[in-house]
Amino acid sequence: MVDAHTFFEQVDSMDPHAVGKFFAEDAVMVFGNGEPMVGRDVIVAGNGAFMLSIKKLSHRLVNEWDLDTTTIVESEVTYLRRDDSQVTIPAVTVLHADGDDDLITHAQVFYDPAPIFAP
């Protein structure tokens, strides 16, 4: 099972390599309706590219459900955009970890990123 608080602290640190340490080598991550990112290196690169498009982000965990090897987190995510304005959007993240090492094998983030990039 994934420690959601620690995971999102690392996401909020904006260090994609720190985030990557939570993922299995062959993990899959999907944001919204985007194409799946397959493999830890691709996930690190994809998260890094996204993090370059904003100045900062912060997750407030609203609810968390742990079911066997799956953690589901409802959150409110505040983004500091490149123009210094902020937007907060709701998100639900499903993190599935297989094996004894608790590394994420599949992550799905349900959110609408449009407000982050709206004028």
LINWO-V353226 format. One record per residue. N is the residue number from 0. SS is DSSP state (hx for helix, st for strand, lp for the rest). PSI is psi in whole degrees, -180 to 180 (none if undefined). BURIAL is b if it has 9 or more other ideal C-beta (glycine too) atoms within 8 Angstrom, else e. Layout:
[[N/SS/PSI/BURIAL] [N/SS/PSI/BURIAL]]
This chain:
[[0/lp/141/b] [1/lp/136/b] [2/lp/99/e] [3/hx/-40/b] [4/hx/-45/e] [5/hx/-41/e] [6/hx/-50/b] [7/hx/-27/b] [8/hx/-41/e] [9/hx/-39/b] [10/hx/-46/b] [11/hx/-18/b] [12/lp/-13/e] [13/lp/30/e] [14/lp/99/e] [15/hx/-28/b] [16/hx/-36/e] [17/hx/-39/e] [18/hx/-41/b] [19/hx/-28/b] [20/lp/-15/e] [21/lp/-11/b] [22/st/143/b] [23/st/158/b] [24/st/-36/e] [25/st/24/e] [26/st/161/b] [27/st/135/b] [28/st/135/b] [29/st/129/b] [30/st/122/b] [31/lp/-129/b] [32/lp/22/e] [33/lp/169/e] [34/lp/142/e] [35/lp/139/e] [36/st/123/b] [37/st/121/e] [38/lp/143/b] [39/hx/-45/b] [40/hx/-40/e] [41/hx/-39/b] [42/hx/-43/b] [43/hx/-46/b] [44/hx/-43/b] [45/hx/-43/b] [46/hx/-39/b] [47/hx/-43/b] [48/hx/-43/e] [49/hx/-43/b] [50/hx/-28/b] [51/hx/-19/e] [52/lp/-7/e] [53/lp/169/b] [54/lp/-33/e] [55/st/157/e] [56/st/155/b] [57/st/126/e] [58/st/133/b] [59/st/113/e] [60/st/123/b] [61/st/-47/e] [62/st/152/e] [63/st/135/b] [64/st/130/e] [65/st/121/e] [66/st/102/e] [67/lp/-110/e] [68/lp/14/e] [69/st/134/b] [70/st/129/b] [71/st/127/b] [72/st/125/b] [73/st/131/b] [74/st/164/b] [75/st/124/b] [76/st/123/b] [77/st/126/b] [78/st/133/b] [79/st/113/b] [80/lp/168/b] [81/lp/-25/e] [82/lp/12/e] [83/lp/8/e] [84/lp/160/e] [85/st/150/e] [86/st/139/b] [87/st/129/e] [88/st/152/b] [89/st/152/e] [90/st/153/b] [91/st/129/b] [92/st/131/b] [93/st/120/b] [94/st/120/b] [95/st/128/b] [96/st/132/b] [97/st/152/e] [98/lp/180/e] [99/lp/-14/e] [100/lp/-6/e] [101/lp/25/e] [102/st/144/b] [103/st/129/b] [104/st/-25/b] [105/st/130/b] [106/st/134/b] [107/st/125/e] [108/st/119/b] [109/st/111/e] [110/lp/167/b] [111/lp/105/e] [112/lp/-4/b] [113/hx/-44/e] [114/hx/-24/e] [115/hx/-35/b] [116/hx/4/e] [117/lp/149/e] [118/lp/none/e]]
